[in-house]
Amino acid sequence: MSADPGGGPDLCSAKGCRTPAGWQLRWNNPKIHTPDRRKVWLACDEHRESLEKFLGARGFLKETVAHEE
C-alpha cells in the first residue's frame, strides 16, 4: 500500500488504473512468506473481482477488507 507522493488518495493496484482504492486485498505466497505475513494490493470497485480471482487462483488471497485512508 502506498499513498500518492503528491498527497493524493491511495490508488487501485490494477495496471494503469488511477481510481482511488476502496478495498484491500490481503494475501501471501506460502512458498516465500511466513503464514502470518500479509502483502496488500489495493482495489477499486471495478477491479476488485478480477484481482481477487487472480490471487485466488494461485491460493494467495487471504481476505478482502474495506480500505480506510
Gaussian input, Z-matrix of N, CA and C with variables (Angstrom, degrees):
# hf/3-21g

backbone

0 1
 N
 C     1     B1
 C     2     B2     1     A1
 N     3     B3     2     A2     1     D1
 C     4     B4     3     A3     2     D2
 C     5     B5     4     A4     3     D3
 N     6     B6     5     A5     4     D4
 C     7     B7     6     A6     5     D5
 C     8     B8     7     A7     6     D6
 N     9     B9     8     A8     7     D7
 C    10    B10     9     A9     8     D8
 C    11    B11    10    A10     9     D9
 N    12    B12    11    A11    10    D10
 C    13    B13    12    A12    11    D11
 C    14    B14    13    A13    12    D12
 N    15    B15    14    A14    13    D13
 C    16    B16    15    A15    14    D14
 C    17    B17    16    A16    15    D15
 N    18    B18    17    A17    16    D16
 C    19    B19    18    A18    17    D17
 C    20    B20    19    A19    18    D18
 N    21    B21    20    A20    19    D19
 C    22    B22    21    A21    20    D20
 C    23    B23    22    A22    21    D21
 N    24    B24    23    A23    22    D22
 C    25    B25    24    A24    23    D23
 C    26    B26    25    A25    24    D24
 N    27    B27    26    A26    25    D25
 C    28    B28    27    A27    26    D26
 C    29    B29    28    A28    27    D27
 N    30    B30    29    A29    28    D28
 C    31    B31    30    A30    29    D29
 C    32    B32    31    A31    30    D30
 N    33    B33    32    A32    31    D31
 C    34    B34    33    A33    32    D32
 C    35    B35    34    A34    33    D33
 N    36    B36    35    A35    34    D34
 C    37    B37    36    A36    35    D35
 C    38    B38    37    A37    36    D36
 N    39    B39    38    A38    37    D37
 C    40    B40    39    A39    38    D38
 C    41    B41    40    A40    39    D39
 N    42    B42    41    A41    40    D40
 C    43    B43    42    A42    41    D41
 C    44    B44    43    A43    42    D42
 N    45    B45    44    A44    43    D43
 C    46    B46    45    A45    44    D44
 C    47    B47    46    A46    45    D45
 N    48    B48    47    A47    46    D46
 C    49    B49    48    A48    47    D47
 C    50    B50    49    A49    48    D48
 N    51    B51    50    A50    49    D49
 C    52    B52    51    A51    50    D50
 C    53    B53    52    A52    51    D51
 N    54    B54    53    A53    52    D52
 C    55    B55    54    A54    53    D53
 C    56    B56    55    A55    54    D54
 N    57    B57    56    A56    55    D55
 C    58    B58    57    A57    56    D56
 C    59    B59    58    A58    57    D57
 N    60    B60    59    A59    58    D58
 C    61    B61    60    A60    59    D59
 C    62    B62    61    A61    60    D60
 N    63    B63    62    A62    61    D61
 C    64    B64    63    A63    62    D62
 C    65    B65    64    A64    63    D63
 N    66    B66    65    A65    64    D64
 C    67    B67    66    A66    65    D65
 C    68    B68    67    A67    66    D66
 N    69    B69    68    A68    67    D67
 C    70    B70    69    A69    68    D68
 C    71    B71    70    A70    69    D69
 N    72    B72    71    A71    70    D70
 C    73    B73    72    A72    71    D71
 C    74    B74    73    A73    72    D72
 N    75    B75    74    A74    73    D73
 C    76    B76    75    A75    74    D74
 C    77    B77    76    A76    75    D75
 N    78    B78    77    A77    76    D76
 C    79    B79    78    A78    77    D77
 C    80    B80    79    A79    78    D78
 N    81    B81    80    A80    79    D79
 C    82    B82    81    A81    80    D80
 C    83    B83    82    A82    81    D81
 N    84    B84    83    A83    82    D82
 C    85    B85    84    A84    83    D83
 C    86    B86    85    A85    84    D84
 N    87    B87    86    A86    85    D85
 C    88    B88    87    A87    86    D86
 C    89    B89    88    A88    87    D87
 N    90    B90    89    A89    88    D88
 C    91    B91    90    A90    89    D89
 C    92    B92    91    A91    90    D90
 N    93    B93    92    A92    91    D91
 C    94    B94    93    A93    92    D92
 C    95    B95    94    A94    93    D93
 N    96    B96    95    A95    94    D94
 C    97    B97    96    A96    95    D95
 C    98    B98    97    A97    96    D96
 N    99    B99    98    A98    97    D97
 C   100   B100    99    A99    98    D98
 C   101   B101   100   A100    99    D99
 N   102   B102   101   A101   100   D100
 C   103   B103   102   A102   101   D101
 C   104   B104   103   A103   102   D102
 N   105   B105   104   A104   103   D103
 C   106   B106   105   A105   104   D104
 C   107   B107   106   A106   105   D105
 N   108   B108   107   A107   106   D106
 C   109   B109   108   A108   107   D107
 C   110   B110   109   A109   108   D108
 N   111   B111   110   A110   109   D109
 C   112   B112   111   A111   110   D110
 C   113   B113   112   A112   111   D111
 N   114   B114   113   A113   112   D112
 C   115   B115   114   A114   113   D113
 C   116   B116   115   A115   114   D114
 N   117   B117   116   A116   115   D115
 C   118   B118   117   A117   116   D116
 C   119   B119   118   A118   117   D117
 N   120   B120   119   A119   118   D118
 C   121   B121   120   A120   119   D119
 C   122   B122   121   A121   120   D120
 N   123   B123   122   A122   121   D121
 C   124   B124   123   A123   122   D122
 C   125   B125   124   A124   123   D123
 N   126   B126   125   A125   124   D124
 C   127   B127   126   A126   125   D125
 C   128   B128   127   A127   126   D126
 N   129   B129   128   A128   127   D127
 C   130   B130   129   A129   128   D128
 C   131   B131   130   A130   129   D129
 N   132   B132   131   A131   130   D130
 C   133   B133   132   A132   131   D131
 C   134   B134   133   A133   132   D132
 N   135   B135   134   A134   133   D133
 C   136   B136   135   A135   134   D134
 C   137   B137   136   A136   135   D135
 N   138   B138   137   A137   136   D136
 C   139   B139   138   A138   137   D137
 C   140   B140   139   A139   138   D138
 N   141   B141   140   A140   139   D139
 C   142   B142   141   A141   140   D140
 C   143   B143   142   A142   141   D141
 N   144   B144   143   A143   142   D142
 C   145   B145   144   A144   143   D143
 C   146   B146   145   A145   144   D144
 N   147   B147   146   A146   145   D145
 C   148   B148   147   A147   146   D146
 C   149   B149   148   A148   147   D147
 N   150   B150   149   A149   148   D148
 C   151   B151   150   A150   149   D149
 C   152   B152   151   A151   150   D150
 N   153   B153   152   A152   151   D151
 C   154   B154   153   A153   152   D152
 C   155   B155   154   A154   153   D153
 N   156   B156   155   A155   154   D154
 C   157   B157   156   A156   155   D155
 C   158   B158   157   A157   156   D156
 N   159   B159   158   A158   157   D157
 C   160   B160   159   A159   158   D158
 C   161   B161   160   A160   159   D159
 N   162   B162   161   A161   160   D160
 C   163   B163   162   A162   161   D161
 C   164   B164   163   A163   162   D162
 N   165   B165   164   A164   163   D163
 C   166   B166   165   A165   164   D164
 C   167   B167   166   A166   165   D165
 N   168   B168   167   A167   166   D166
 C   169   B169   168   A168   167   D167
 C   170   B170   169   A169   168   D168
 N   171   B171   170   A170   169   D169
 C   172   B172   171   A171   170   D170
 C   173   B173   172   A172   171   D171
 N   174   B174   173   A173   172   D172
 C   175   B175   174   A174   173   D173
 C   176   B176   175   A175   174   D174
 N   177   B177   176   A176   175   D175
 C   178   B178   177   A177   176   D176
 C   179   B179   178   A178   177   D177
 N   180   B180   179   A179   178   D178
 C   181   B181   180   A180   179   D179
 C   182   B182   181   A181   180   D180
 N   183   B183   182   A182   181   D181
 C   184   B184   183   A183   182   D182
 C   185   B185   184   A184   183   D183
 N   186   B186   185   A185   184   D184
 C   187   B187   186   A186   185   D185
 C   188   B188   187   A187   186   D186
 N   189   B189   188   A188   187   D187
 C   190   B190   189   A189   188   D188
 C   191   B191   190   A190   189   D189
 N   192   B192   191   A191   190   D190
 C   193   B193   192   A192   191   D191
 C   194   B194   193   A193   192   D192
 N   195   B195   194   A194   193   D193
 C   196   B196   195   A195   194   D194
 C   197   B197   196   A196   195   D195
 N   198   B198   197   A197   196   D196
 C   199   B199   198   A198   197   D197
 C   200   B200   199   A199   198   D198
 N   201   B201   200   A200   199   D199
 C   202   B202   201   A201   200   D200
 C   203   B203   202   A202   201   D201
 N   204   B204   203   A203   202   D202
 C   205   B205   204   A204   203   D203
 C   206   B206   205   A205   204   D204

   B1=1.4280
   B2=1.5153
   B3=1.2745
   B4=1.4602
   B5=1.5119
   B6=1.2870
   B7=1.4593
   B8=1.5198
   B9=1.2961
   B10=1.4618
   B11=1.5195
   B12=1.3578
   B13=1.4563
   B14=1.5267
   B15=1.3186
   B16=1.4530
   B17=1.5176
   B18=1.3332
   B19=1.4593
   B20=1.5113
   B21=1.3462
   B22=1.4505
   B23=1.5122
   B24=1.3238
   B25=1.4649
   B26=1.5319
   B27=1.3295
   B28=1.4585
   B29=1.5273
   B30=1.3288
   B31=1.4589
   B32=1.5112
   B33=1.3155
   B34=1.4616
   B35=1.5278
   B36=1.3371
   B37=1.4629
   B38=1.5294
   B39=1.3348
   B40=1.4617
   B41=1.5259
   B42=1.3162
   B43=1.4668
   B44=1.5263
   B45=1.3295
   B46=1.4538
   B47=1.5178
   B48=1.3359
   B49=1.4619
   B50=1.5230
   B51=1.3071
   B52=1.4704
   B53=1.5359
   B54=1.3280
   B55=1.4560
   B56=1.5377
   B57=1.3316
   B58=1.4644
   B59=1.5361
   B60=1.3219
   B61=1.4641
   B62=1.5212
   B63=1.3062
   B64=1.4581
   B65=1.5168
   B66=1.3483
   B67=1.4646
   B68=1.5150
   B69=1.3166
   B70=1.4642
   B71=1.5191
   B72=1.3173
   B73=1.4590
   B74=1.5226
   B75=1.3134
   B76=1.4618
   B77=1.5271
   B78=1.3172
   B79=1.4600
   B80=1.5188
   B81=1.3350
   B82=1.4505
   B83=1.5206
   B84=1.3072
   B85=1.4570
   B86=1.5221
   B87=1.3404
   B88=1.4640
   B89=1.5315
   B90=1.3084
   B91=1.4700
   B92=1.5211
   B93=1.3438
   B94=1.4673
   B95=1.5271
   B96=1.3402
   B97=1.4575
   B98=1.5282
   B99=1.3264
   B100=1.4590
   B101=1.5294
   B102=1.3423
   B103=1.4732
   B104=1.5255
   B105=1.3319
   B106=1.4616
   B107=1.5249
   B108=1.3224
   B109=1.4724
   B110=1.5173
   B111=1.3279
   B112=1.4603
   B113=1.5181
   B114=1.3153
   B115=1.4482
   B116=1.5333
   B117=1.3281
   B118=1.4651
   B119=1.5170
   B120=1.3167
   B121=1.4497
   B122=1.5161
   B123=1.3203
   B124=1.4572
   B125=1.5194
   B126=1.3296
   B127=1.4636
   B128=1.5230
   B129=1.3248
   B130=1.4601
   B131=1.5326
   B132=1.3265
   B133=1.4662
   B134=1.5288
   B135=1.3307
   B136=1.4636
   B137=1.5283
   B138=1.3245
   B139=1.4695
   B140=1.5279
   B141=1.3104
   B142=1.4760
   B143=1.5233
   B144=1.3154
   B145=1.4633
   B146=1.5247
   B147=1.3238
   B148=1.4700
   B149=1.5288
   B150=1.3280
   B151=1.4643
   B152=1.5301
   B153=1.3372
   B154=1.4662
   B155=1.5306
   B156=1.3233
   B157=1.4660
   B158=1.5248
   B159=1.3344
   B160=1.4614
   B161=1.5229
   B162=1.3328
   B163=1.4579
   B164=1.5310
   B165=1.3237
   B166=1.4650
   B167=1.5166
   B168=1.3270
   B169=1.4652
   B170=1.5253
   B171=1.3192
   B172=1.4594
   B173=1.5342
   B174=1.3321
   B175=1.4557
   B176=1.5148
   B177=1.3354
   B178=1.4625
   B179=1.5267
   B180=1.3229
   B181=1.4666
   B182=1.5213
   B183=1.3243
   B184=1.4636
   B185=1.5148
   B186=1.3448
   B187=1.4530
   B188=1.5291
   B189=1.3268
   B190=1.4642
   B191=1.5151
   B192=1.3313
   B193=1.4649
   B194=1.5197
   B195=1.3260
   B196=1.4551
   B197=1.5285
   B198=1.3252
   B199=1.4700
   B200=1.5024
   B201=1.3175
   B202=1.4629
   B203=1.5310
   B204=1.3268
   B205=1.4706
   B206=1.4967
   A1=108.58
   A2=115.84
   A3=117.07
   A4=109.24
   A5=114.20
   A6=120.56
   A7=108.92
   A8=115.12
   A9=121.59
   A10=107.92
   A11=118.69
   A12=120.08
   A13=113.07
   A14=117.25
   A15=120.75
   A16=112.74
   A17=117.37
   A18=120.97
   A19=113.52
   A20=117.63
   A21=120.89
   A22=111.63
   A23=116.94
   A24=121.45
   A25=111.87
   A26=116.11
   A27=121.37
   A28=107.19
   A29=116.69
   A30=121.63
   A31=112.32
   A32=115.34
   A33=123.86
   A34=109.95
   A35=115.98
   A36=122.04
   A37=113.70
   A38=118.60
   A39=120.69
   A40=109.40
   A41=115.73
   A42=121.52
   A43=110.90
   A44=115.84
   A45=122.04
   A46=115.60
   A47=117.80
   A48=120.21
   A49=109.79
   A50=116.25
   A51=122.11
   A52=110.70
   A53=116.29
   A54=121.97
   A55=110.18
   A56=117.69
   A57=119.53
   A58=111.18
   A59=114.99
   A60=121.41
   A61=111.32
   A62=115.46
   A63=121.61
   A64=112.23
   A65=116.03
   A66=121.59
   A67=111.74
   A68=115.68
   A69=122.97
   A70=107.18
   A71=116.35
   A72=121.80
   A73=106.01
   A74=115.61
   A75=121.04
   A76=108.42
   A77=115.29
   A78=120.23
   A79=110.96
   A80=115.02
   A81=121.08
   A82=109.66
   A83=114.92
   A84=122.10
   A85=106.12
   A86=118.17
   A87=120.15
   A88=113.97
   A89=117.56
   A90=119.33
   A91=112.39
   A92=117.20
   A93=119.13
   A94=114.32
   A95=118.88
   A96=121.67
   A97=110.36
   A98=116.33
   A99=120.09
   A100=108.52
   A101=117.99
   A102=120.30
   A103=114.94
   A104=118.25
   A105=120.28
   A106=113.75
   A107=118.10
   A108=121.59
   A109=110.07
   A110=117.16
   A111=121.86
   A112=109.53
   A113=115.25
   A114=122.51
   A115=105.14
   A116=117.80
   A117=120.32
   A118=110.43
   A119=115.16
   A120=121.94
   A121=106.25
   A122=116.30
   A123=121.16
   A124=108.96
   A125=116.14
   A126=120.29
   A127=111.05
   A128=115.07
   A129=121.00
   A130=106.52
   A131=117.75
   A132=120.80
   A133=111.55
   A134=116.89
   A135=121.23
   A136=112.69
   A137=117.68
   A138=121.08
   A139=114.56
   A140=117.56
   A141=120.35
   A142=111.64
   A143=117.28
   A144=121.00
   A145=112.10
   A146=117.76
   A147=119.47
   A148=111.33
   A149=117.86
   A150=120.18
   A151=110.83
   A152=117.44
   A153=120.53
   A154=110.73
   A155=117.21
   A156=120.38
   A157=111.47
   A158=116.68
   A159=121.28
   A160=110.33
   A161=116.55
   A162=120.34
   A163=111.67
   A164=116.51
   A165=121.30
   A166=113.22
   A167=117.23
   A168=121.02
   A169=111.48
   A170=116.91
   A171=122.61
   A172=112.12
   A173=116.50
   A174=121.20
   A175=113.30
   A176=117.34
   A177=121.50
   A178=113.47
   A179=118.58
   A180=121.96
   A181=110.42
   A182=116.13
   A183=121.72
   A184=111.89
   A185=117.37
   A186=120.03
   A187=110.16
   A188=114.76
   A189=122.02
   A190=106.84
   A191=115.42
   A192=120.86
   A193=109.11
   A194=115.66
   A195=120.73
   A196=109.70
   A197=116.47
   A198=121.70
   A199=109.01
   A200=116.16
   A201=123.05
   A202=107.22
   A203=117.62
   A204=119.52
   A205=110.54
   D1=132.05
   D2=174.57
   D3=-150.81
   D4=137.75
   D5=178.17
   D6=-79.12
   D7=157.14
   D8=174.36
   D9=-60.74
   D10=128.30
   D11=-179.15
   D12=-59.06
   D13=-21.14
   D14=178.77
   D15=-82.83
   D16=4.52
   D17=178.12
   D18=89.98
   D19=7.88
   D20=178.92
   D21=-78.34
   D22=-174.81
   D23=-178.44
   D24=-71.68
   D25=159.94
   D26=172.05
   D27=-68.02
   D28=134.90
   D29=-173.89
   D30=-106.98
   D31=156.14
   D32=176.23
   D33=-56.37
   D34=143.08
   D35=-179.49
   D36=-82.69
   D37=-8.14
   D38=179.58
   D39=-62.90
   D40=139.88
   D41=-177.08
   D42=-54.45
   D43=123.72
   D44=175.76
   D45=81.26
   D46=-5.47
   D47=-178.12
   D48=-81.55
   D49=134.69
   D50=179.35
   D51=-118.05
   D52=20.07
   D53=-178.43
   D54=-84.97
   D55=139.30
   D56=175.92
   D57=-57.63
   D58=141.89
   D59=-178.19
   D60=-78.75
   D61=142.90
   D62=174.44
   D63=-119.20
   D64=-7.44
   D65=-174.54
   D66=-137.23
   D67=149.28
   D68=170.29
   D69=-112.68
   D70=124.63
   D71=173.68
   D72=-101.87
   D73=109.17
   D74=-176.26
   D75=-96.63
   D76=128.29
   D77=-172.41
   D78=-146.81
   D79=168.09
   D80=168.19
   D81=-153.77
   D82=154.80
   D83=175.82
   D84=-100.80
   D85=108.01
   D86=-174.35
   D87=-62.86
   D88=-16.81
   D89=177.85
   D90=-75.32
   D91=-23.35
   D92=-176.98
   D93=-127.56
   D94=-11.95
   D95=-178.06
   D96=-114.48
   D97=148.83
   D98=172.73
   D99=-67.33
   D100=155.35
   D101=-175.68
   D102=-56.95
   D103=-29.39
   D104=-177.77
   D105=-89.33
   D106=-6.72
   D107=-179.29
   D108=-74.23
   D109=138.54
   D110=176.43
   D111=-129.21
   D112=123.06
   D113=169.19
   D114=-91.80
   D115=158.79
   D116=-176.90
   D117=-132.47
   D118=127.22
   D119=166.67
   D120=-107.44
   D121=141.86
   D122=175.79
   D123=-96.93
   D124=147.37
   D125=-179.01
   D126=-139.75
   D127=143.70
   D128=169.89
   D129=-87.49
   D130=173.03
   D131=179.73
   D132=-59.18
   D133=-39.12
   D134=-176.93
   D135=-65.59
   D136=-37.05
   D137=-174.58
   D138=-101.46
   D139=-3.86
   D140=-177.86
   D141=-53.54
   D142=-53.06
   D143=-174.96
   D144=-62.67
   D145=-44.85
   D146=-177.54
   D147=-67.06
   D148=-37.90
   D149=177.45
   D150=-69.41
   D151=-38.02
   D152=175.93
   D153=-62.97
   D154=-41.81
   D155=178.81
   D156=-64.00
   D157=-41.76
   D158=178.98
   D159=-59.21
   D160=-51.13
   D161=-179.37
   D162=-69.20
   D163=-39.68
   D164=-179.13
   D165=-64.25
   D166=-38.43
   D167=-179.95
   D168=-62.48
   D169=-24.27
   D170=-179.75
   D171=-97.04
   D172=-2.84
   D173=-178.08
   D174=75.05
   D175=21.73
   D176=-175.87
   D177=-94.76
   D178=-29.49
   D179=-173.36
   D180=-69.13
   D181=127.36
   D182=178.67
   D183=-105.87
   D184=-40.30
   D185=178.93
   D186=-165.99
   D187=158.08
   D188=173.56
   D189=-124.25
   D190=128.73
   D191=-179.51
   D192=-134.42
   D193=158.65
   D194=177.01
   D195=-61.92
   D196=142.50
   D197=178.59
   D198=-96.19
   D199=124.24
   D200=176.47
   D201=-110.15
   D202=124.40
   D203=179.21
   D204=-82.26

